[in-house]
Structures are given as structure tokens and as C-alpha cells.
């Protein structure tokens, strides 16, 4: 069975979590949004995912920058200030008595429509804001064995079409790409941009190690991952040659290692790209993974001082 980067260890505590909806904490079974919600009707919403570690929401400022930046871009007023959003996040994890090993998802939609339509003028009332916190630890088998990637036929749209740098609810092209990868026996889809250059995976950011250099895309056709940004900075500080540029799938044939990054799984090694077998947890991947784990520890320590 395929093991993806978002495969979590089952936790029965999630059956009774409280969900934050528009300022109210509700049991999971009672947490509901109208079928006339803008996000449900037309994917009109912005979301964000964070990790809670030892009582601290990791890299919170960066996540909020991306959340509010996306909201500004689509002209969506969440009805909460940045500080109020922070209070809501911590109120949710506190109500659930959570300290660590937790994944938190914020979803902001334009609100409830009076009739099914994409027209924002038909929205009645304020935005809907939902915060779901769950006990989620990544399945360790993904890091141990690595994940297999399949190069999908579905391309990432350009910034002037559906800007991939916005973390919006409209993810159907990524779902199609993932389904294609699963049918091919892989765990995730490696997606190209409209020019045929390597861009990103369907749910994580992609890095390759070629002749000791760390390669990643320009970022013009992928989500500006928080973990991606941290890894880029850490690689540069570690003295590694990191290149953000356009490269093709054919150029990956020279790769010895590859890994993907994401808030949930951190750094996950890649074992295979199509027919190319790779060194799972090679020296560069191992070094950056340990460096990233140390960065998380330092962030938590600084938050407590």
C-alpha cells in the first residue's frame, strides 16, 4: 500500500476534538457549515496548516504572513485581526488540551451565499472561519522508506491564471494529478509548469540533489512553502550550493537524492521518481533533515523566552 507524506498514525483522541467555528467551540460531530458556504460551492477560500510542538505553533509569523497575504490577494476579509487569529488558534489547542504532535488547519471562506453562485455580492453575512486541531503524527515509515513520485500529465497553471502561490481551496488539479500518481503505483505526483519544467509535488515542495548541489524550482508555479523557505535558508547557511531555477525532468536523471518538504511531514526522502531509483536519506537529505529539526527546537526555545 502506498505511503504518502500526509499519512498519519491513527489517534482515537481525534474522535472527540473540539472545532472552532466563528468563535464557538463545538464537538467534532456537531461542527458544521452550510451547504451554501462559498468554499463548498465554488472553492472560494484560503487555508493554512500549522504544527503545534511543545505548546508552540511553529513558525507562526510566516504562516500568518502567507494566510493574510492570500486573503488580501483574493479580497477576503476574515473578520479577525492577526492578533485575534492567534488567540483563536491557541484557544482551540488549549480547549483540546493539546501540547504537541498536533496539526492545525485554518479555513477562511467568503461566507454563506443566499443562492449557489460565484458572485461575491450574493454573500450574506461575514466570512466563515474554521479551525480544526487534530492529534497527528506522521507515519514514520514514510521517512524510513521514502516516497515514490510519478510525473503527472497535469500541469501547474501560470500565475496569471490560477496563482499557485495562493493557498486557496481550489485544488482539483492537484487531486487529479495525485489520482494519476496513485494509479501509477506512486505516493505523490511530481508536477511540471506550463513550460515542462519541474515545479512541485501535488501537496509538498520538491528538492533534488545533483552533483552535490540542491535544486528546487523558481517558486513561480508552486505554493511558497514555509518548510521550503526554511530549508532554503538552512541549506545556504550550511554552505551548500542551492539553486532555484528552471530544470526539466530529463535533468533529474543525474540526481542522487531527492526530498519533499511540508508543514506536516517536514523533510521526507524520495525513493523513486518514475523509473529512477534514488538514495533514500542520502547525506545531503540527512544533513538538512537534522538541521531542520534543530531549527524547530530553537524556535520553540525562543518562543518560551
Phi and psi in degrees as a GROMACS rama.xvg file:
@    title "Ramachandran Plot"
@    xaxis  label "Phi"
@    yaxis  label "Psi"
@TYPE xy
-65.9934  143.196  UNK-2
-120.053  113.99  UNK-3
-95.6415  172.813  UNK-4
-70.7148  -13.8091  UNK-5
-107.962  14.1911  UNK-6
-73.7743  122.731  UNK-7
-112.401  152.889  UNK-8
-71.2246  128.558  UNK-9
-57.3218  142.282  UNK-10
-144.361  113.927  UNK-11
-65.6532  -18.5942  UNK-12
-63.6835  -22.8384  UNK-13
-68.9656  -16.1987  UNK-14
-67.6407  -21.2736  UNK-15
-121.843  21.1512  UNK-16
-69.4078  153.641  UNK-17
-95.3337  135.794  UNK-18
-110.462  134.293  UNK-19
-87.8096  118.309  UNK-20
-129.274  110.475  UNK-21
50.0546  44.0862  UNK-22
91.0459  -1.73152  UNK-23
-119.381  136.39  UNK-24
-95.9367  122.222  UNK-25
-126.081  146.937  UNK-26
-59.1513  149.747  UNK-27
-50.2906  -42.7435  UNK-28
-69.4362  -17.2947  UNK-29
-107.303  0.85116  UNK-30
-82.2568  105.721  UNK-31
-137.923  150.879  UNK-32
-125.793  148.662  UNK-33
-60.076  147.466  UNK-34
-68.1838  -9.99321  UNK-35
-93.1929  8.38212  UNK-36
-64.4822  140.843  UNK-37
-59.9616  -35.9007  UNK-38
-66.575  -41.0167  UNK-39
-70.5821  -40.0908  UNK-40
-72.5014  -47.7783  UNK-41
-136.426  14.7996  UNK-42
67.0542  28.1552  UNK-43
-89.0357  86.7002  UNK-44
-172.138  166.016  UNK-45
-126.696  139.734  UNK-46
-133.849  167.875  UNK-47
-150.014  145.285  UNK-48
-121.817  137.57  UNK-49
-134.489  161.906  UNK-50
-112.815  141.198  UNK-51
-105.047  124.558  UNK-52
-134.408  116.421  UNK-53
52.6959  42.2247  UNK-54
82.4353  3.77597  UNK-55
-119.432  132.623  UNK-56
-79.8801  113.955  UNK-57
-66.7528  135.785  UNK-58
49.4061  42.9634  UNK-59
-57.3183  -42.338  UNK-60
-61.3903  -42.891  UNK-61
-64.5233  -41.3348  UNK-62
-64.945  -41.4506  UNK-63
-69.0966  -34.6718  UNK-64
-59.7779  -43.9283  UNK-65
-69.2931  -40.4616  UNK-66
-62.4126  -54.2243  UNK-67
-71.5267  -27.968  UNK-68
-65.0477  -42.762  UNK-69
-65.3012  -41.2811  UNK-70
-61.6405  -41.9997  UNK-71
-63.3684  -40.7023  UNK-72
-62.1077  -40.1858  UNK-73
-94.6732  7.0662  UNK-74
58.0384  52.7415  UNK-75
-119.807  117.032  UNK-76
-89.1305  115.239  UNK-77
-74.2391  -13.3974  UNK-78
78.5245  6.00878  UNK-79
-130.296  139.123  UNK-80
-75.704  170.852  UNK-81
-58.7438  -44.6717  UNK-82
-65.6676  -39.262  UNK-83
-65.7594  -33.4019  UNK-84
-66.6592  -40.9581  UNK-85
-62.6117  -43.5047  UNK-86
-61.6149  -40.9923  UNK-87
-65.0635  -39.7931  UNK-88
-62.6799  -49.2588  UNK-89
-71.5148  -29.907  UNK-90
-64.6212  -36.4158  UNK-91
-68.3797  -48.5418  UNK-92
-69.959  -31.2715  UNK-93
-67.955  -42.9516  UNK-94
-62.7244  -28.5223  UNK-95
-93.819  6.26554  UNK-96
53.5831  47.9998  UNK-97
-102.399  142.265  UNK-98
-124.117  -37.8467  UNK-99
-163.047  172.354  UNK-100
64.6865  34.3724  UNK-101
-122.747  138.486  UNK-102
-111.312  131.002  UNK-103
-118.39  129.379  UNK-104
-119.836  126.579  UNK-105
-104.328  133.982  UNK-106
-129.549  124.999  UNK-107
-120.703  119.795  UNK-108
-115.341  164.467  UNK-109
-65.7712  -16.8765  UNK-110
119.536  -171.017  UNK-111
-86.0002  135.15  UNK-112
-94.5351  152.071  UNK-113
-81.7398  -14.0657  UNK-114
-158.767  151.88  UNK-115
-59.4786  115.809  UNK-116
-169.828  154.842  UNK-117
-87.4913  -10.577  UNK-118
-65.9246  117.244  UNK-119
-63.8171  -20.3313  UNK-120
-71.6776  -13.0102  UNK-121
-93.65  9.99854  UNK-122
-80.2044  134.178  UNK-123
-112.845  122.395  UNK-124
88.6689  -178.004  UNK-125
-79.9717  -179.897  UNK-126
-64.5051  153.928  UNK-127
-98.4527  127.37  UNK-128
-120.901  124.948  UNK-129
-125.964  136.787  UNK-130
-125.847  119.577  UNK-131
-114.97  120.226  UNK-132
-112.525  128.136  UNK-133
-132.404  149.365  UNK-134
-73.8764  109.468  UNK-135
-141.446  114.851  UNK-136
-115.332  134.475  UNK-137
-62.9379  139.082  UNK-138
-61.3442  119.009  UNK-139
-63.5153  -17.9234  UNK-140
-64.7888  -27.8932  UNK-141
-64.2459  -42.5978  UNK-142
-72.9672  -31.8271  UNK-143
-71.8104  -45.2738  UNK-144
-100.626  -15.587  UNK-145
80.6768  167.508  UNK-146
-113.669  148.885  UNK-147
-97.1613  137.369  UNK-148
-113.653  146.785  UNK-149
-123.645  128.062  UNK-150
-72.6742  114.494  UNK-151
-82.3962  155.218  UNK-152
-80.5087  -19.0988  UNK-153
-77.2323  127.125  UNK-154
-95.501  159.449  UNK-155
-80.7419  130.254  UNK-156
-69.3016  159.106  UNK-157
-75.2603  162.653  UNK-158
-58.2659  -28.3954  UNK-159
-88.3687  8.54843  UNK-160
-111.684  -82.4744  UNK-161
-122.896  97.714  UNK-162
-60.1576  113.117  UNK-163
-72.7687  -5.67578  UNK-164
-86.0585  -1.33173  UNK-165
-102.653  128.497  UNK-166
-85.5659  72.1219  UNK-167
-96.1049  170.067  UNK-168
-73.8483  -13.414  UNK-169
-82.3945  92.1811  UNK-170
-120.528  18.7065  UNK-171
-63.0516  -35.4501  UNK-172
-64.912  -32.4136  UNK-173
-72.4636  -36.8296  UNK-174
-64.5026  -42.8877  UNK-175
-61.4758  -44.0523  UNK-176
-62.9285  -42.0727  UNK-177
-64.8484  -42.7692  UNK-178
-59.2104  -39.5283  UNK-179
-62.7375  -42.4782  UNK-180
-65.4868  -41.9043  UNK-181
-62.8287  -40.6978  UNK-182
-65.0888  -26.1005  UNK-183
-86.5673  0.515434  UNK-184
85.9335  15.4017  UNK-185
-101.296  177.278  UNK-186
-100.234  -33.1948  UNK-187
-144.559  164.868  UNK-188
-100.447  132.669  UNK-189
-91.4564  123.11  UNK-190
-111.394  142.788  UNK-191
-102.963  161.146  UNK-192
-85.7246  -176.71  UNK-193
-67.0174  -14.8634  UNK-194
-96.5724  -0.712616  UNK-195
87.9825  11.8856  UNK-196
-90.6991  152.427  UNK-197
-65.2933  130.29  UNK-198
-113.294  -64.5474  UNK-199
-167.736  177.408  UNK-200
-96.3429  173.475  UNK-201
-65.439  -28.5331  UNK-202
-136.274  2.56928  UNK-203
-140.614  166.201  UNK-204
-93.7485  148.552  UNK-205
-110.239  139.094  UNK-206
-133.655  145.819  UNK-207
-128.22  152.49  UNK-208
-113.555  115.986  UNK-209
-127.43  117.382  UNK-210
51.9515  40.2401  UNK-211
83.1819  -10.0102  UNK-212
-90.1453  148.084  UNK-213
-99.2937  120.469  UNK-214
-108.045  141.08  UNK-215
-150.586  166.155  UNK-216
-73.0371  173.116  UNK-217
-65.452  -23.9127  UNK-218
90.835  0.217656  UNK-219
-73.3259  -20.0331  UNK-220
-123.01  26.4848  UNK-221
-146.101  162.589  UNK-222
-63.9643  134.825  UNK-223
-73.6404  81.3343  UNK-224
-59.9235  140.025  UNK-225
-69.5502  -44.1043  UNK-226
-65.307  -39.0993  UNK-227
-56.3652  -48.4639  UNK-228
-62.4105  -40.6884  UNK-229
-65.5247  -40.9366  UNK-230
-67.1965  -39.65  UNK-231
-59.4339  -45.8955  UNK-232
-64.8412  -43.1262  UNK-233
-66.3201  -37.2884  UNK-234
-63.8386  -42.4495  UNK-235
-66.4412  -40.3636  UNK-236
-66.6885  -29.3122  UNK-237
-80.746  -1.29211  UNK-238
84.1671  10.4348  UNK-239
-79.1512  149.035  UNK-240
-82.1107  112.955  UNK-241
-113.989  127.335  UNK-242
-118.934  124.683  UNK-243
-105.992  103.739  UNK-244
-158.589  175.47  UNK-245
-84.1445  126.244  UNK-246
-142.364  154.416  UNK-247
-98.4329  164.005  UNK-248
-58.4853  -34.0487  UNK-249
-61.5445  -34.7299  UNK-250
-69.8065  -20.15  UNK-251
-72.1946  -12.3633  UNK-252
-61.8836  -19.8174  UNK-253
-90.5667  -0.414281  UNK-254
-73.3065  142.869  UNK-255
-104.069  -28.4247  UNK-256
-139.381  161.177  UNK-257
-156.198  154.522  UNK-258
-152.04  161.392  UNK-259
-120.879  155.09  UNK-260
-126.891  149.302  UNK-261
-170.295  159.547  UNK-262
-60.1086  -39.7405  UNK-263
-72.5503  -52.0522  UNK-264
-96.3739  -6.34048  UNK-265
68.9276  -125.644  UNK-266
-100.464  125.514  UNK-267
-123.466  125.401  UNK-268
-69.4111  152.965  UNK-269
-104.263  129.013  UNK-270
-92.8799  -26.9006  UNK-271
-156.863  141.076  UNK-272
-122.56  108.655  UNK-273
54.5641  -115.167  UNK-274
-96.5761  2.96469  UNK-275
-90.0946  117.113  UNK-276
-86.9959  138.148  UNK-277
-123.127  161.49  UNK-278
-75.4844  111.302  UNK-279
-73.65  124.886  UNK-280
55.8469  54.0957  UNK-281
-67.4037  177.647  UNK-282
-60.2755  -39.0511  UNK-283
-71.3363  -44.6226  UNK-284
-60.9725  -42.952  UNK-285
-63.7265  -42.5444  UNK-286
-64.1494  -46.2325  UNK-287
-69.2467  -33.7186  UNK-288
-64.6728  -46.348  UNK-289
-67.3493  -35.9931  UNK-290
-65.9734  -38.2141  UNK-291
-67.6167  -41.0247  UNK-292
-61.8296  -37.471  UNK-293
-67.0866  -37.3747  UNK-294
-63.0235  -38.0805  UNK-295
-64.5714  -43.5817  UNK-296
-61.9002  -41.6272  UNK-297
-65.7592  -36.4839  UNK-298
-63.8721  -45.1827  UNK-299
-62.308  -44.3277  UNK-300
-61.6146  -41.1239  UNK-301
-69.2224  -29.9491  UNK-302
-68.5909  -27.1799  UNK-303
-87.0251  -4.85897  UNK-304
